[in-house]
Structures are given as structure tokens and as C-alpha cells.
Amino acid sequence: MTGPKTAVEWLASVAPDPGACRWEWERNPLGVALLPAGKAWDVLILPGDLGYPTLDVLTRMLDRPGPVLADFGDSRVGFFVPPGTAARWLGTRIRTAGSGTWIVVPYPGRISRGVRWLVPPDGSGTLTDPALLELAMHEAVAGPARERNADG
């Protein structure tokens, strides 16, 4: 079974106190909670000018990528990837959130101010494959370069 309720349970399961996490989501006027990365997922955080084109490419490659967040102002886009990815990732302009870090996570299925879901979790545990994410990043960068060369 998938959906917002299952997504809440999946996300809250990584919290030190899942019940307190759910309580915080319900009562926090911003509709967000702090959750530890590195347990069920890591997050690769791309600058918005790379993250949005990467998400466009990724959604053409997959029926459904893993969860994706955008921060306030759309300056960064975070892709949920398997745990351990952050420790191995090398990439210019890419931030990582893995073991020992915390991220702000909005309640699935609700509009929140600030951080928001571009691809909300469905509770199935689906994550984006880092190799496919890297391929999508390369394609996102190469696409405009090819278009400029074709025009010239």
C-alpha cells in the first residue's frame, strides 16, 4: 500500500522517536520536521539550475524517481538516494546529507512553506539510483550545450 499515510510512516521510521516526529509534523505551523539522513536514505543536494533540468531528464528515464525536495526559493533540489551514497559521492557543486546529518522534511501530501516535495515519497521506499542520477545530471548539462552547438 502506498500514499501519504504510508509515506509519513516510512519517513518517520528514521526519527529517534517516530511518534514525536508525527506529532511535530501535525503541530508545526511550517509543516516540517528534522529527520536524520543515512538510515533509510541519503540526500544529494544539487543547485537549482542543475537540479531542475536533472529532474526533467530523470522523469523521462523513469516512471517514478525517488523522493525529491526543493528548498525555499528553489535554489537547491535534493534527491533521495540509497544510504551510503553521500559518503562515496564526488561532484562539484553537489552537497550531500548522509550519516550524521539532518534534513528538513515537509509532511507528505500537505503544502508547506519553505521546503516542498517535487516528487513526494509514496511510502514504498523507492529511491533514485545514484548511477541514473549521475547520468541524468550529465544529460541535463549536455543538452543545452548540444543545442548551442547545433545553433552555431
DSSP file with accessible surface (Angstrom, degrees, kcal/mol):
  #  RESIDUE AA STRUCTURE BP1 BP2  ACC     N-H-->O    O-->H-N    N-H-->O    O-->H-N    TCO  KAPPA ALPHA  PHI   PSI    X-CA   Y-CA   Z-CA
    1    1 A M              0   0  198      0, 0.0     2,-0.3     0, 0.0   121,-0.0   0.000 360.0 360.0 360.0 135.3    0.0    0.0    0.0
    2    2 A T        +     0   0   85      4,-0.1   121,-0.2   122,-0.0     3,-0.1  -0.869 360.0  95.4-128.0 164.9    1.3    3.5   -0.9
    3    3 A G  S  > S-     0   0   22    119,-2.4     4,-2.7    -2,-0.3     5,-0.2  -0.818  82.8 -52.8 141.9 179.6    0.2    7.0   -0.3
    4    4 A P  H  > S+     0   0   78      0, 0.0     4,-2.5     0, 0.0     5,-0.2   0.887 130.0  50.2 -56.7 -42.0    0.7   10.0    2.0
    5    5 A K  H  > S+     0   0  158      2,-0.2     4,-2.0     1,-0.2     5,-0.1   0.933 113.9  44.8 -64.9 -43.5   -0.1    8.0    5.2
    6    6 A T  H  > S+     0   0   36      1,-0.2     4,-2.5     2,-0.2    -1,-0.2   0.888 112.1  53.8 -65.3 -37.6    2.4    5.2    4.3
    7    7 A A  H  X S+     0   0    0     -4,-2.7     4,-2.8   115,-0.2     5,-0.3   0.907 106.6  51.6 -63.6 -41.3    4.9    7.9    3.3
    8    8 A V  H  X S+     0   0    4     -4,-2.5     4,-3.0     1,-0.2     5,-0.2   0.937 111.2  47.4 -60.1 -46.1    4.6    9.6    6.7
    9    9 A E  H  X S+     0   0   84     -4,-2.0     4,-1.5     1,-0.2    -2,-0.2   0.912 112.6  49.5 -62.6 -42.3    5.2    6.2    8.4
   10   10 A W  H  < S+     0   0   43     -4,-2.5     4,-0.4     2,-0.2    -2,-0.2   0.939 116.0  41.6 -62.6 -48.4    8.2    5.5    6.1
   11   11 A L  H >< S+     0   0    0     -4,-2.8     3,-1.5     1,-0.2     4,-0.3   0.943 114.7  50.2 -65.9 -46.8    9.8    8.9    6.7
   12   12 A A  H >< S+     0   0    0     -4,-3.0     3,-1.8    -5,-0.3    -1,-0.2   0.769  92.5  78.3 -65.5 -22.1    9.1    9.0   10.5
   13   13 A S  T 3< S+     0   0   73     -4,-1.5    -1,-0.3     1,-0.3    -2,-0.2   0.742  90.8  53.8 -61.8 -21.2   10.6    5.5   10.9
   14   14 A V  T <  S+     0   0    7     -3,-1.5    -1,-0.3    -4,-0.4    -2,-0.2   0.620  87.3 102.3 -87.5 -12.8   14.1    7.0   10.8
   15   15 A A  S <  S-     0   0   11     -3,-1.8     4,-0.1    -4,-0.3    20,-0.1  -0.372  82.5-121.9 -69.5 148.6   13.4    9.5   13.6
   16   16 A P  S    S+     0   0  100      0, 0.0    -1,-0.1     0, 0.0    19,-0.0   0.868 112.2  21.9 -57.0 -33.7   14.7    8.8   17.0
   17   17 A D  S  > S-     0   0   94      1,-0.1     4,-2.2    -5,-0.0     3,-0.3  -0.834  73.1-171.0-134.4  92.6   11.1    9.0   18.2
   18   18 A P  H  > S+     0   0   44      0, 0.0     4,-2.5     0, 0.0     5,-0.2   0.868  87.3  53.8 -55.2 -36.9    8.7    8.4   15.3
   19   19 A G  H  > S+     0   0   30      1,-0.2     4,-2.4     2,-0.2     5,-0.2   0.923 108.9  47.9 -64.4 -42.4    5.7    9.3   17.4
   20   20 A A  H  > S+     0   0   49     -3,-0.3     4,-2.6     2,-0.2    -1,-0.2   0.875 110.1  54.1 -65.2 -35.5    7.2   12.7   18.3
   21   21 A C  H  X S+     0   0   11     -4,-2.2     4,-2.4     2,-0.2    -2,-0.2   0.948 109.7  45.7 -63.0 -48.3    8.1   13.2   14.7
   22   22 A R  H  X S+     0   0   77     -4,-2.5     4,-2.1     1,-0.2    -2,-0.2   0.913 112.6  51.7 -61.5 -40.7    4.5   12.7   13.6
   23   23 A W  H  X S+     0   0  142     -4,-2.4     4,-1.9     1,-0.2     5,-0.2   0.924 109.2  50.3 -61.0 -44.8    3.3   15.0   16.4
   24   24 A E  H  X S+     0   0   76     -4,-2.6     4,-2.9     1,-0.2     7,-0.2   0.917 109.6  50.6 -60.3 -45.5    5.8   17.7   15.3
   25   25 A W  H  < S+     0   0    1     -4,-2.4    -1,-0.2     1,-0.2    -2,-0.2   0.902 111.1  49.2 -58.4 -42.1    4.5   17.5   11.7
   26   26 A E  H  < S+     0   0  100     -4,-2.1    -1,-0.2    -5,-0.2    -2,-0.2   0.849 123.5  29.3 -67.2 -34.4    0.9   17.8   12.9
   27   27 A R  H  < S+     0   0  138     -4,-1.9    -2,-0.2    -5,-0.2    -1,-0.2   0.645  89.3 102.2-107.2 -17.9    1.6   20.8   15.1
   28   28 A N    ><  -     0   0   33     -4,-2.9     3,-1.7    -5,-0.2     5,-0.0  -0.546  64.9-144.0 -69.5 122.9    4.5   22.7   13.5
   29   29 A P  T 3  S+     0   0  108      0, 0.0    84,-0.2     0, 0.0    -1,-0.2   0.778 101.2  54.5 -62.6 -21.7    3.0   25.7   11.6
   30   30 A L  T 3  S-     0   0   80      2,-0.1    83,-0.4    82,-0.1     3,-0.1   0.625 105.8-130.9 -83.5 -14.8    5.6   25.2    8.9
   31   31 A G    <   +     0   0   13     -3,-1.7    76,-2.4     1,-0.2     2,-0.3   0.830  65.4 117.7  70.7  31.8    4.6   21.6    8.4
   32   32 A V  E     -A  106   0A  17     74,-0.2     2,-0.3    -8,-0.2    -1,-0.2  -0.869  42.5-167.5-128.7 162.0    8.2   20.3    8.6
   33   33 A A  E     -A  105   0A   7     72,-2.0    72,-3.1    -2,-0.3     2,-0.5  -0.971  27.6-115.4-141.7 154.3   10.3   18.0   10.8
   34   34 A L  E     -A  104   0A 107     -2,-0.3    70,-0.2    70,-0.2    68,-0.0  -0.829  37.8-177.8 -90.0 127.7   14.0   17.4   11.1
   35   35 A L  E     -A  103   0A   0     68,-2.6    68,-2.7    -2,-0.5     2,-0.3  -0.970  27.5-112.9-127.9 146.2   15.0   13.8   10.2
   36   36 A P  E     -A  102   0A   9      0, 0.0     3,-0.4     0, 0.0    66,-0.3  -0.564  26.8-146.8 -78.3 131.7   18.3   12.1   10.2
   37   37 A A  S    S+     0   0    3     64,-2.6    63,-0.6    61,-0.4    64,-0.3  -0.450  73.8  54.8 -82.6 167.7   19.8   11.1    6.8
   38   38 A G  S    S+     0   0   21      3,-3.2    61,-0.2    59,-0.3     4,-0.2   0.361  89.6  77.6  93.4  -6.4   21.9    8.0    6.4
   39   39 A K  S    S-     0   0  127      2,-0.5    -2,-0.1    -3,-0.4     3,-0.1   0.876 117.6  -3.0 -97.4 -66.7   19.4    5.4    7.8
   40   40 A A  S    S+     0   0   29      1,-0.3     2,-0.3   -29,-0.1    -3,-0.1   0.597 137.0   1.1 -98.9 -16.5   16.8    4.7    5.1
   41   41 A W        -     0   0    0     -5,-0.2    -3,-3.2    41,-0.2    -2,-0.5  -0.984  54.7-142.3-164.5 155.8   18.2    7.2    2.6
   42   42 A D  E     -B   81   0B   3     39,-2.8    39,-2.6    -2,-0.3     2,-0.4  -0.758  25.0-133.1-110.5 169.8   20.9    9.8    1.9
   43   43 A V  E     -BC  80  97B   3     54,-2.5    54,-2.3    -2,-0.3     2,-0.6  -0.995   6.8-156.7-130.7 128.7   20.2   13.1    0.0
   44   44 A L  E     -BC  79  96B   0     35,-2.4    35,-2.9    -2,-0.4     2,-0.6  -0.934  17.8-154.3-100.3 124.7   22.2   14.5   -2.8
   45   45 A I  E     -BC  78  95B  35     50,-3.1    50,-2.7    -2,-0.6    33,-0.2  -0.898  12.5-173.9-110.7 113.8   21.6   18.3   -3.0
   46   46 A L  E     -B   77   0B   0     31,-3.1    31,-2.8    -2,-0.6    48,-0.1  -0.760  33.9-100.4-103.4 149.3   22.1   20.0   -6.3
   47   47 A P  E >>  -B   76   0B  24      0, 0.0     4,-3.5     0, 0.0     3,-1.8  -0.373  40.2-112.4 -62.4 148.7   21.9   23.7   -7.1
   48   48 A G  H 3> S+     0   0    9     27,-3.0     4,-2.1     1,-0.3    28,-0.1   0.854 114.7  61.2 -54.8 -37.0   18.6   24.6   -8.6
   49   49 A D  H 34 S+     0   0  113     26,-0.3    -1,-0.3     1,-0.2    27,-0.1   0.722 119.5  28.6 -69.2 -15.0   20.0   25.4  -12.0
   50   50 A L  H <> S+     0   0   20     -3,-1.8     4,-2.1     3,-0.1    -2,-0.2   0.729 116.9  59.3-105.2 -35.7   21.2   21.8  -12.3
   51   51 A G  H  X S+     0   0    0     -4,-3.5     4,-2.6     1,-0.2    -3,-0.2   0.903 103.6  48.6 -64.5 -44.9   18.6   20.1  -10.1
   52   52 A Y  H  X S+     0   0   63     -4,-2.1     4,-2.3     2,-0.2    -1,-0.2   0.948 114.1  44.5 -66.0 -46.9   15.5   21.1  -12.1
   53   53 A P  H  > S+     0   0   45      0, 0.0     4,-2.3     0, 0.0    -1,-0.2   0.895 113.3  53.4 -63.3 -33.8   16.9   20.1  -15.5
   54   54 A T  H  X S+     0   0    0     -4,-2.1     4,-3.0     1,-0.2    -2,-0.2   0.930 108.0  49.3 -64.4 -43.3   18.2   16.8  -13.9
   55   55 A L  H  X S+     0   0   17     -4,-2.6     4,-2.7     2,-0.2    -1,-0.2   0.908 108.6  53.9 -62.9 -39.2   14.8   16.1  -12.6
   56   56 A D  H  X S+     0   0   92     -4,-2.3     4,-0.9     2,-0.2    -1,-0.2   0.936 112.7  43.2 -59.0 -46.1   13.3   16.7  -16.1
   57   57 A V  H >X S+     0   0    9     -4,-2.3     4,-1.3     1,-0.2     3,-0.8   0.936 113.0  52.6 -65.1 -45.4   15.7   14.2  -17.6
   58   58 A L  H 3X S+     0   0    0     -4,-3.0     4,-2.1     1,-0.3     3,-0.4   0.888 105.6  53.4 -60.0 -41.3   15.2   11.7  -14.8
   59   59 A T  H 3< S+     0   0   67     -4,-2.7    -1,-0.3     1,-0.2    -2,-0.2   0.735 107.6  51.8 -71.3 -18.0   11.4   11.7  -15.1
   60   60 A R  H << S+     0   0  177     -4,-0.9    -1,-0.2    -3,-0.8    -2,-0.2   0.763 113.4  45.2 -81.1 -25.0   11.8   10.9  -18.8
   61   61 A M  H  < S+     0   0   74     -4,-1.3     2,-0.3    -3,-0.4    -2,-0.2   0.780 118.5  37.7 -85.2 -32.5   14.1    8.0  -17.9
   62   62 A L     <  -     0   0   48     -4,-2.1    -1,-0.1    -5,-0.2     0, 0.0  -0.902  68.3-133.5-123.9 151.6   11.9    6.5  -15.1
   63   63 A D  S    S-     0   0  181     -2,-0.3    -1,-0.1     1,-0.3    -4,-0.0   0.911 101.3  -1.5 -63.3 -43.4    8.3    6.1  -14.4
   64   64 A R  S    S-     0   0   93     -3,-0.1    -1,-0.3    -6,-0.1    -5,-0.1  -0.858  70.7-154.4-152.6 113.8    8.8    7.5  -10.9
   65   65 A P        -     0   0    7      0, 0.0    63,-0.1     0, 0.0     3,-0.1  -0.254  39.8 -85.5 -74.0 175.1   12.1    8.6   -9.4
   66   66 A G  S    S-     0   0    1     14,-0.2    61,-0.2     1,-0.2    15,-0.1  -0.104  71.4 -53.7 -68.3 178.0   12.6    8.5   -5.6
   67   67 A P        -     0   0    4      0, 0.0    13,-2.6     0, 0.0     2,-0.4  -0.200  56.1-165.0 -58.2 146.0   11.5   11.5   -3.5
   68   68 A V  E     -DE  79 119B   0     51,-2.2    50,-2.9    11,-0.2    51,-1.8  -0.998   1.0-162.2-137.7 130.9   12.8   14.9   -4.5
   69   69 A L  E     -DE  78 117B  12      9,-2.7     9,-2.5    -2,-0.4     2,-0.4  -0.790   4.6-158.9-108.2 153.6   12.7   18.1   -2.3
   70   70 A A  E     -DE  77 116B   1     46,-2.7    46,-2.6    -2,-0.3     7,-0.2  -0.987  18.4-135.0-126.2 142.0   13.1   21.7   -3.3
   71   71 A D    >   -     0   0   24      5,-2.1     3,-2.4    -2,-0.4    43,-0.1  -0.360  42.6 -66.9 -89.3 173.6   14.1   24.4   -0.8
   72   72 A F  G >  S+     0   0  163      1,-0.3     3,-0.6     2,-0.1    -1,-0.2  -0.366 126.7  17.8 -57.9 128.3   12.7   27.8   -0.2
   73   73 A G  G 3  S-     0   0   62      1,-0.2    -1,-0.3    41,-0.2    42,-0.0   0.475 112.9-100.6  85.7  -0.2   13.4   29.9   -3.2
   74   74 A D  G <  S+     0   0   66     -3,-2.4    -1,-0.2     2,-0.1    -2,-0.1   0.743  84.0 133.1  59.5  25.6   14.1   26.9   -5.4
   75   75 A S    <   +     0   0   60     -3,-0.6   -27,-3.0     1,-0.1     2,-0.3   0.730  68.8  31.5 -80.9 -17.4   17.9   27.4   -5.0
   76   76 A R  E     -B   47   0B  93    -29,-0.3    -5,-2.1   -28,-0.1     2,-0.4  -0.991  61.8-159.7-140.9 148.7   18.5   23.7   -4.2
   77   77 A V  E     -BD  46  70B   0    -31,-2.8   -31,-3.1    -2,-0.3     2,-0.5  -0.997  12.4-154.5-128.8 127.5   17.0   20.4   -5.2
   78   78 A G  E     -BD  45  69B   7     -9,-2.5    -9,-2.7    -2,-0.4     2,-0.5  -0.912   2.5-160.3-111.5 125.3   17.5   17.2   -3.0
   79   79 A F  E     -BD  44  68B   0    -35,-2.9   -35,-2.4    -2,-0.5     2,-0.5  -0.886  18.6-131.4-103.3 125.9   17.3   13.7   -4.4
   80   80 A F  E     +B   43   0B   0    -13,-2.6    48,-2.7    -2,-0.5   -37,-0.2  -0.669  37.5 169.6 -78.8 123.8   16.7   10.8   -2.0
   81   81 A V  E     -B   42   0B   0    -39,-2.6   -39,-2.8    -2,-0.5    48,-0.1  -0.793  41.3 -67.2-129.1 168.4   19.3    8.1   -2.8
   82   82 A P    >   -     0   0   45      0, 0.0     3,-1.8     0, 0.0     4,-0.3  -0.208  63.0 -90.7 -59.8 149.4   20.3    4.8   -1.0
   83   83 A P  T 3  S+     0   0   56      0, 0.0   -41,-0.1     0, 0.0    15,-0.1  -0.284 113.2  34.5 -57.6 144.0   22.1    5.1    2.3
   84   84 A G  T 3> S+     0   0   27     -3,-0.1     4,-0.9   -43,-0.1     3,-0.2   0.151  86.3 104.2  95.3 -17.6   25.9    5.3    1.9
   85   85 A T  H X> S+     0   0    3     -3,-1.8     4,-1.2     1,-0.2     3,-0.9   0.911  74.5  57.4 -62.7 -42.1   25.8    7.2   -1.3
   86   86 A A  H 34 S+     0   0   10     -4,-0.3     3,-0.4     1,-0.3    -1,-0.2   0.882 102.5  54.4 -59.1 -38.0   26.7   10.5    0.3
   87   87 A A  H 34 S+     0   0   97      1,-0.2    -1,-0.3    -3,-0.2    -2,-0.2   0.780 116.5  37.4 -68.1 -25.1   30.0    9.1    1.7
   88   88 A R  H << S+     0   0  171     -3,-0.9     2,-0.3    -4,-0.9    -1,-0.2   0.514  90.4 112.3-101.9 -10.3   31.1    7.9   -1.8
   89   89 A W     <  -     0   0   39     -4,-1.2     2,-0.5    -3,-0.4     7,-0.0  -0.513  38.9-177.9 -77.7 130.9   29.8   10.8   -3.9
   90   90 A L        +     0   0  164     -2,-0.3     2,-0.3     2,-0.0    -3,-0.0  -0.996  24.0 132.8-122.6 124.2   32.3   13.1   -5.6
   91   91 A G    >   -     0   0   41     -2,-0.5     3,-1.3     3,-0.2     2,-0.2  -0.843  53.0-112.1-172.5 133.8   30.9   16.1   -7.5
   92   92 A T  T 3  S+     0   0  129     -2,-0.3     3,-0.1     1,-0.2    -2,-0.0  -0.478 102.8   7.6 -67.8 138.5   31.5   19.8   -7.9
   93   93 A R  T 3  S+     0   0  141      1,-0.2     2,-0.5    -2,-0.2    -1,-0.2   0.510 101.0 121.0  69.3   5.7   28.6   21.9   -6.6
   94   94 A I    <   -     0   0   21     -3,-1.3     2,-0.3   -48,-0.1    -3,-0.2  -0.894  46.1-161.2-104.4 125.4   26.9   18.9   -5.1
   95   95 A R  E     -C   45   0B 145    -50,-2.7   -50,-3.1    -2,-0.5     2,-0.3  -0.712   9.4-150.4 -95.9 156.6   26.2   18.8   -1.3
   96   96 A T  E     -C   44   0B  62     -2,-0.3     2,-0.4   -52,-0.2   -52,-0.2  -0.940  13.8-162.8-129.2 149.6   25.4   15.6    0.5
   97   97 A A  E     +C   43   0B   5    -54,-2.3   -54,-2.5    -2,-0.3   -59,-0.3  -0.966  37.1 133.8-128.3 111.5   23.4   14.6    3.5
   98   98 A G    >   -     0   0    7     -2,-0.4     3,-2.1     1,-0.3   -61,-0.4  -0.498  56.9  -9.0-133.5-153.3   24.3   11.2    4.9
   99   99 A S  T 3  S+     0   0  111      1,-0.3    -1,-0.3   -61,-0.2   -61,-0.2  -0.160 128.5  22.2 -52.0 131.1   25.0    9.5    8.2
  100  100 A G  T 3  S+     0   0   71    -63,-0.6     2,-0.3     1,-0.3    -1,-0.3   0.436 105.1  99.4  90.2   0.4   25.4   12.1   11.0
  101  101 A T    <   -     0   0   52     -3,-2.1   -64,-2.6   -64,-0.3     2,-0.3  -0.827  56.1-149.2-118.7 160.8   23.4   14.8    9.2
  102  102 A W  E     -A   36   0A 133     -2,-0.3     2,-0.3   -66,-0.3   -68,-0.1  -0.934   9.1-162.4-126.2 148.5   19.8   16.0    9.5
  103  103 A I  E     -A   35   0A  20    -68,-2.7   -68,-2.6    -2,-0.3     2,-0.5  -0.940  26.0-112.1-130.7 155.3   17.5   17.5    6.9
  104  104 A V  E     -A   34   0A  62     -2,-0.3   -70,-0.2   -70,-0.2   -72,-0.0  -0.741  38.0-171.8 -83.6 125.7   14.2   19.5    7.0
  105  105 A V  E     -A   33   0A   0    -72,-3.1   -72,-2.0    -2,-0.5     2,-0.1  -0.982  14.0-139.0-126.3 124.1   11.4   17.3    5.6
  106  106 A P  E     -A   32   0A   0      0, 0.0   -74,-0.2     0, 0.0   -75,-0.1  -0.428  35.7 -92.6 -77.2 156.9    7.9   18.5    4.9
  107  107 A Y    >   -     0   0   34    -76,-2.4     3,-1.4   -82,-0.1    10,-0.2  -0.488  48.8-112.4 -65.2 128.1    4.9   16.5    5.7
  108  108 A P  T 3  S+     0   0    1      0, 0.0  -100,-0.1     0, 0.0    -1,-0.1  -0.407  97.1  19.2 -65.0 137.7    3.9   14.4    2.6
  109  109 A G  T 3  S+     0   0   64      1,-0.2     2,-0.4    -2,-0.1    -2,-0.1   0.475 106.5  94.5  85.9   1.5    0.7   15.4    1.0
  110  110 A R  S <  S-     0   0  110     -3,-1.4     2,-0.4   -79,-0.1    -1,-0.2  -0.952  76.5-115.5-124.5 150.6    0.5   18.8    2.5
  111  111 A I        -     0   0  173     -2,-0.4     2,-0.3    -3,-0.1     5,-0.1  -0.648  39.2-177.3 -79.4 131.1    1.5   22.2    1.3
  112  112 A S        -     0   0   17     -2,-0.4     2,-0.3     3,-0.1   -81,-0.1  -0.934  28.4-113.3-128.1 155.3    4.3   23.7    3.4
  113  113 A R  S    S+     0   0  163    -83,-0.4     2,-0.7    -2,-0.3   -41,-0.1  -0.686  89.7   2.9 -83.4 140.7    6.0   27.0    3.4
  114  114 A G  S    S+     0   0   25     -2,-0.3   -41,-0.2   -43,-0.1    -2,-0.1  -0.782 120.9  43.5  92.2-118.0    9.7   26.7    2.5
  115  115 A V  S    S+     0   0   27     -2,-0.7     2,-0.3   -43,-0.1   -44,-0.2  -0.378  72.4 174.8 -67.7 138.1   10.8   23.2    1.7
  116  116 A R  E     -E   70   0B  90    -46,-2.6   -46,-2.7    -2,-0.1     2,-0.4  -0.965  33.0-102.8-144.1 160.1    8.4   21.3   -0.5
  117  117 A W  E     +E   69   0B  34     -2,-0.3   -48,-0.2   -48,-0.2   -12,-0.0  -0.711  24.5 176.6 -84.2 128.5    8.2   18.0   -2.4
  118  118 A L  E    S+     0   0B  48    -50,-2.9   -49,-0.2    -2,-0.4    -1,-0.2   0.757  94.9  15.7 -89.8 -39.2    8.7   18.0   -6.1
  119  119 A V  E    S-E   68   0B  14    -51,-1.8   -51,-2.2    -3,-0.1    -1,-0.4  -0.924  92.3-148.5-129.6 103.8    8.3   14.2   -6.1
  120  120 A P        -     0   0   56      0, 0.0     2,-0.1     0, 0.0   -51,-0.0  -0.393  23.2-103.2 -72.5 152.0    6.7   13.2   -2.8
  121  121 A P        -     0   0    8      0, 0.0  -114,-0.2     0, 0.0  -113,-0.1  -0.416  22.3-157.3 -67.6 150.8    7.5    9.8   -1.2
  122  122 A D        -     0   0   33      4,-0.1  -119,-2.4  -115,-0.1  -115,-0.2   0.391  42.7-108.7-108.4  -0.6    4.8    7.2   -1.7
  123  123 A G  S    S+     0   0   13   -121,-0.2  -121,-0.0  -117,-0.2  -118,-0.0   0.349  94.1 107.3  91.4  -5.5    5.9    5.1    1.2
  124  124 A S  S    S-     0   0   61      2,-0.1  -122,-0.0     1,-0.0  -117,-0.0   0.643  89.2-118.3 -79.4 -14.7    7.2    2.2   -0.9
  125  125 A G        +     0   0   27      1,-0.3     2,-0.1  -118,-0.0   -59,-0.1   0.530  54.0 164.2  87.5   6.5   10.8    3.1   -0.1
  126  126 A T        -     0   0   60    -61,-0.1     2,-0.3   -60,-0.0    -1,-0.3  -0.379  12.1-177.3 -60.7 130.8   11.7    3.9   -3.7
  127  127 A L        -     0   0   43    -61,-0.2     2,-0.4    -2,-0.1   -46,-0.2  -0.881  31.8 -99.1-125.2 160.3   14.9    5.8   -4.0
  128  128 A T        -     0   0    2    -48,-2.7   -49,-0.0    -2,-0.3     3,-0.0  -0.670  37.2-118.9 -82.5 131.3   16.7    7.2   -7.0
  129  129 A D     >  -     0   0   78     -2,-0.4     4,-2.4     1,-0.1     5,-0.2  -0.539  17.9-139.8 -66.8 125.0   19.6    5.1   -8.3
  130  130 A P  H  > S+     0   0   27      0, 0.0     4,-2.6     0, 0.0     5,-0.2   0.846 101.0  54.4 -59.7 -34.4   22.8    7.2   -8.0
  131  131 A A  H  > S+     0   0   66      2,-0.2     4,-2.3     1,-0.2     5,-0.1   0.915 110.7  45.4 -66.2 -41.1   24.1    5.9  -11.3
  132  132 A L  H  > S+     0   0   56      2,-0.2     4,-2.7     1,-0.2    -1,-0.2   0.884 111.8  52.9 -68.0 -37.0   20.9    7.0  -13.1
  133  133 A L  H  X S+     0   0    0     -4,-2.4     4,-2.5     2,-0.2    -2,-0.2   0.936 109.7  48.2 -63.0 -43.4   21.0   10.3  -11.2
  134  134 A E  H  X S+     0   0   92     -4,-2.6     4,-2.5     2,-0.2    -2,-0.2   0.925 111.5  49.8 -63.3 -43.2   24.6   10.9  -12.4
  135  135 A L  H  X S+     0   0   99     -4,-2.3     4,-2.5     1,-0.2    -1,-0.2   0.929 110.9  49.8 -59.9 -43.9   23.6   10.0  -16.0
  136  136 A A  H  X S+     0   0    0     -4,-2.7     4,-2.6     1,-0.2    -2,-0.2   0.889 108.9  52.9 -64.0 -36.9   20.6   12.4  -15.8
  137  137 A M  H  X S+     0   0   23     -4,-2.5     4,-1.9     2,-0.2    -1,-0.2   0.936 109.9  47.6 -63.4 -45.2   22.9   15.2  -14.5
  138  138 A H  H  X S+     0   0  114     -4,-2.5     4,-2.9     1,-0.2    -2,-0.2   0.918 113.4  48.1 -61.6 -43.3   25.3   14.7  -17.4
  139  139 A E  H  X S+     0   0   73     -4,-2.5     4,-2.7     1,-0.2    -1,-0.2   0.889 108.3  54.9 -64.5 -39.2   22.4   14.8  -19.8
  140  140 A A  H  < S+     0   0    9     -4,-2.6    -1,-0.2     1,-0.2    -2,-0.2   0.873 114.9  39.8 -62.9 -36.0   21.0   17.9  -18.2
  141  141 A V  H  X S+     0   0   92     -4,-1.9     4,-1.1    -5,-0.2    -2,-0.2   0.894 117.6  47.7 -79.3 -40.2   24.3   19.7  -18.7
  142  142 A A  H  X S+     0   0   35     -4,-2.9     4,-2.8    -5,-0.2     5,-0.2   0.835  98.8  69.1 -73.2 -31.7   25.0   18.3  -22.2
  143  143 A G  H  X S+     0   0   11     -4,-2.7     4,-2.2     1,-0.2    -1,-0.2   0.951 103.4  40.7 -54.9 -55.5   21.5   19.0  -23.6
  144  144 A P  H  > S+     0   0   58      0, 0.0     4,-2.5     0, 0.0    -1,-0.2   0.888 114.1  54.7 -63.0 -33.6   21.9   22.8  -23.6
  145  145 A A  H  X S+     0   0   30     -4,-1.1     4,-2.3     2,-0.2    -2,-0.2   0.919 108.4  48.5 -65.6 -40.9   25.5   22.5  -24.8
  146  146 A R  H  X S+     0   0  128     -4,-2.8     4,-2.3     1,-0.2    -1,-0.2   0.913 110.8  51.3 -63.1 -41.0   24.3   20.4  -27.8
  147  147 A E  H  X S+     0   0  128     -4,-2.2     4,-1.8    -5,-0.2    -2,-0.2   0.916 109.6  49.2 -64.0 -39.7   21.6   22.9  -28.6
  148  148 A R  H  X S+     0   0  160     -4,-2.5     4,-1.2     1,-0.2    -1,-0.2   0.917 112.4  48.2 -65.1 -41.3   24.1   25.8  -28.6
  149  149 A N  H  < S+     0   0  130     -4,-2.3    -1,-0.2     1,-0.2    -2,-0.2   0.871 109.4  52.6 -67.2 -35.6   26.4   23.9  -30.9
  150  150 A A  H  < S+     0   0   85     -4,-2.3    -1,-0.2     1,-0.2    -2,-0.2   0.852 110.0  49.1 -68.4 -32.6   23.5   23.0  -33.2
  151  151 A D  H  <        0   0  142     -4,-1.8    -1,-0.2    -5,-0.2    -2,-0.2   0.759 360.0 360.0 -74.6 -26.4   22.6   26.7  -33.5
  152  152 A G     <        0   0  101     -4,-1.2    -3,-0.1    -5,-0.1    -2,-0.1   0.811 360.0 360.0 -88.7 360.0   26.2   27.8  -34.2
